[in-house]
């Protein structure tokens, strides 16, 4: 099966990878759902919603501060590294990620569309200005805007909020034009990202899913490669190099 995927990859010009939190699992960052998922000790709606933030910004910021303390110590794993390598190998390789941890960029990826924002950015709740912020731990919780003193929020997309429409449109455009799409380490249930592979399928692209478990998408894809993202991508890249 790996050989067939390699053959498709080699004959494709436009290549997309859609990643989810499973890609960072081998770096030691918990996924959202499942056995050791981030939601395990918290209810999503208590923390990752605008309502939760209005109700208790301190609690929500404490959760993000805790996650930033974990993420800052983590390094890209072979999955991030192979995807960064593919960007250099294939002139029309694009990465669309639901992850907010910044590990794709840390591995060297440049053409990255971050659908759900970035944990290293904060946004002023009054004026909407976005700042980079790498302070770990945060000196002040909740943090305040250095310009106007209003509350800052993490620059991420919570449930019930719209994604950045220009990023989403760009992702949809790339996906509808691609010849092969890899869907890696996502439970494929959170919309609208979960719909993206169906755009590729509808246009006749080959869709390859890499996951340790099946998802609602699995029965629809052309290839399901069961296993850890780092191991499978490393294996694919090794085979690719031997025939490239
Ligand atoms: C490995 C591995 C290894 C492990 N190797 N694999 C239509 C129908 C129903 C509901 C909706 C709908 N449209 C919108 C909604 C509501 C909602 C939604 O989708 N809810 C679902 C739960 C049903 N969507 C939204 O609200 C979105 N907004 C929107 O659509 O606006 C318009 C609108 C609003 C309201 C109604 C209708 C329209 C916004 C979604 C924002 C998601 N935000 C979060 C938090 C980001 C900030 C933060 O990090 O704190 O994004 S939630 C969380 O889920 C995070 C993730 O990016 C996202 C996806 O999770 P992911 O990455 O797939 O992680 P897991 O844990 O679910 O899966 C990990 C996978 O990895 C598993 O499959 C493992 O097996 C695998 N794995 N180790 C390979 N080593």
Boltz pocket constraint, residues with backbone or C-beta under 6 A from the ligand:
constraints:
  - pocket:
      binder: B
      contacts: [[A, 19], [A, 20], [A, 21], [A, 22], [A, 23], [A, 25], [A, 26], [A, 31], [A, 32], [A, 33], [A, 34], [A, 37], [A, 48], [A, 98], [A, 99], [A, 100], [A, 116], [A, 156], [A, 157], [A, 158], [A, 159], [A, 160], [A, 161], [A, 162], [A, 163], [A, 184], [A, 185], [A, 186], [A, 187], [A, 188], [A, 189], [A, 190], [A, 191], [A, 192], [A, 210], [A, 211], [A, 212], [A, 213], [A, 214], [A, 215], [A, 227], [A, 228], [A, 229], [A, 230]]
      max_distance: 6.0
